[in-house]
């Protein structure tokens, strides 16, 4: 109640049939939790209101990438000029999907007059990490896995050399990798499974 309404109540000791309900913050109504005719008890919320001046992304980070993500990493949002910066990393793992929560604050350019981002929206994002090593994009079919490590096969005069790599990201049918590479190597993009079997002595060379 406003000061004027309180003063009026003190004078006539009578409540009106209608009272104005004022939100403690300026924002946008996100949800109505009560309908006309409902009996409302003390402290029961009637509306859910949000201040949309600052939006957050809540990102589920797979456990195998927990050691790669750090506070300050930038996040790109698919099909949008908006980006974000990770400001919080959770300390516990979600049992259902074995992920940790990362929170990133969105930075929406002022020039982007038509913003397609809304609260509650599911988005595709990509975490952009700084690295001292050059990164390369290769087909997923070029990568072989063994004992939890990733390898590629580089062509040389004797055949193929097995080279360890680090997978730093995935996008559709391609992976982003780094390692002791120059970028001029010829790699096997098909038949990695057969080359792996031959390397491990499980099959004949192809």
Protein Blocks (a to p, Z undefined) as FASTA:
>chain_A
ZZklmmmmmmnopacfbdcdddfbdcddfbdcbdehiacdehiafbdcddfkbccddddd
dfklmmmpcghiacddehiabdcddfbdcfbdcfklopacddddddddfklmbacbdehi
acddddddddfbdcddddfklpcceehiacdddddfklpaddddddfbdehjbccdddjd
ehlaccdfehklmmmmmmnopaccZZ
